[in-house]
Amino acid sequence: MKGYTHGLLLVLFLVAAIVCYVIGIPSGAVGFVLAGIAFEGLFWFGILGRKRNSE
């Protein structure tokens, strides 16, 4: 169950980043672009973050 929620959270971070970029870049809204960068960082940290012990 933990892997399922972790994967779902990563997908939500990625979707939120894409939405923020789509809204922020054409309109020049710096806040949305910064939020997109933050969500993308959370996404990559979740994928490349700490290694888990399989024990």
C-alpha positions as protocol buffer text, in pm:
chain_id: "A"
residue {
  index: 1
  type: MET
  ca { x: 0 y: 0 z: 0 }
}
residue {
  index: 2
  type: LYS
  ca { x: 285 y: 235 z: 78 }
}
residue {
  index: 3
  type: GLY
  ca { x: 426 y: 202 z: -275 }
}
residue {
  index: 4
  type: TYR
  ca { x: 85 y: 275 z: -425 }
}
residue {
  index: 5
  type: THR
  ca { x: 39 y: 598 z: -232 }
}
residue {
  index: 6
  type: HIS
  ca { x: 397 y: 702 z: -303 }
}
residue {
  index: 7
  type: GLY
  ca { x: 343 y: 650 z: -677 }
}
residue {
  index: 8
  type: LEU
  ca { x: 13 y: 835 z: -670 }
}
residue {
  index: 9
  type: LEU
  ca { x: 172 y: 1127 z: -488 }
}
residue {
  index: 10
  type: LEU
  ca { x: 452 y: 1144 z: -747 }
}
residue {
  index: 11
  type: VAL
  ca { x: 199 y: 1150 z: -1030 }
}
residue {
  index: 12
  type: LEU
  ca { x: 7 y: 1429 z: -856 }
}
residue {
  index: 13
  type: PHE
  ca { x: 327 y: 1633 z: -815 }
}
residue {
  index: 14
  type: LEU
  ca { x: 409 y: 1589 z: -1183 }
}
residue {
  index: 15
  type: VAL
  ca { x: 58 y: 1686 z: -1295 }
}
residue {
  index: 16
  type: ALA
  ca { x: 60 y: 1989 z: -1064 }
}
residue {
  index: 17
  type: ALA
  ca { x: 396 y: 2099 z: -1207 }
}
residue {
  index: 18
  type: ILE
  ca { x: 270 y: 2068 z: -1565 }
}
residue {
  index: 19
  type: VAL
  ca { x: -49 y: 2260 z: -1485 }
}
residue {
  index: 20
  type: CYS
  ca { x: 148 y: 2538 z: -1317 }
}
residue {
  index: 21
  type: TYR
  ca { x: 382 y: 2563 z: -1615 }
}
residue {
  index: 22
  type: VAL
  ca { x: 92 y: 2567 z: -1863 }
}
residue {
  index: 23
  type: ILE
  ca { x: -79 y: 2848 z: -1671 }
}
residue {
  index: 24
  type: GLY
  ca { x: 231 y: 3045 z: -1576 }
}
residue {
  index: 25
  type: ILE
  ca { x: 453 y: 3054 z: -1882 }
}
residue {
  index: 26
  type: PRO
  ca { x: 209 y: 3200 z: -2140 }
}
residue {
  index: 27
  type: SER
  ca { x: 63 y: 3453 z: -1898 }
}
residue {
  index: 28
  type: GLY
  ca { x: 395 y: 3551 z: -1742 }
}
residue {
  index: 29
  type: ALA
  ca { x: 275 y: 3470 z: -1391 }
}
residue {
  index: 30
  type: VAL
  ca { x: 597 y: 3418 z: -1199 }
}
residue {
  index: 31
  type: GLY
  ca { x: 417 y: 3264 z: -902 }
}
residue {
  index: 32
  type: PHE
  ca { x: 283 y: 2976 z: -1111 }
}
residue {
  index: 33
  type: VAL
  ca { x: 623 y: 2914 z: -1267 }
}
residue {
  index: 34
  type: LEU
  ca { x: 785 y: 2907 z: -923 }
}
residue {
  index: 35
  type: ALA
  ca { x: 515 y: 2670 z: -798 }
}
residue {
  index: 36
  type: GLY
  ca { x: 580 y: 2450 z: -1102 }
}
residue {
  index: 37
  type: ILE
  ca { x: 950 y: 2442 z: -1019 }
}
residue {
  index: 38
  type: ALA
  ca { x: 869 y: 2348 z: -660 }
}
residue {
  index: 39
  type: PHE
  ca { x: 632 y: 2067 z: -764 }
}
residue {
  index: 40
  type: GLU
  ca { x: 884 y: 1939 z: -1017 }
}
residue {
  index: 41
  type: GLY
  ca { x: 1150 y: 1938 z: -748 }
}
residue {
  index: 42
  type: LEU
  ca { x: 924 y: 1735 z: -521 }
}
residue {
  index: 43
  type: PHE
  ca { x: 861 y: 1493 z: -806 }
}
residue {
  index: 44
  type: TRP
  ca { x: 1232 y: 1440 z: -879 }
}
residue {
  index: 45
  type: PHE
  ca { x: 1319 y: 1419 z: -512 }
}
residue {
  index: 46
  type: GLY
  ca { x: 1056 y: 1147 z: -476 }
}
residue {
  index: 47
  type: ILE
  ca { x: 1203 y: 946 z: -763 }
}
residue {
  index: 48
  type: LEU
  ca { x: 1572 y: 1002 z: -695 }
}
residue {
  index: 49
  type: GLY
  ca { x: 1551 y: 1052 z: -320 }
}
residue {
  index: 50
  type: ARG
  ca { x: 1663 y: 824 z: -42 }
}
residue {
  index: 51
  type: LYS
  ca { x: 1718 y: 459 z: -116 }
}
residue {
  index: 52
  type: ARG
  ca { x: 1490 y: 234 z: 84 }
}
residue {
  index: 53
  type: ASN
  ca { x: 1601 y: -88 z: 246 }
}
residue {
  index: 54
  type: SER
  ca { x: 1420 y: -386 z: 101 }
}
residue {
  index: 55
  type: GLU
  ca { x: 1454 y: -578 z: 427 }
}
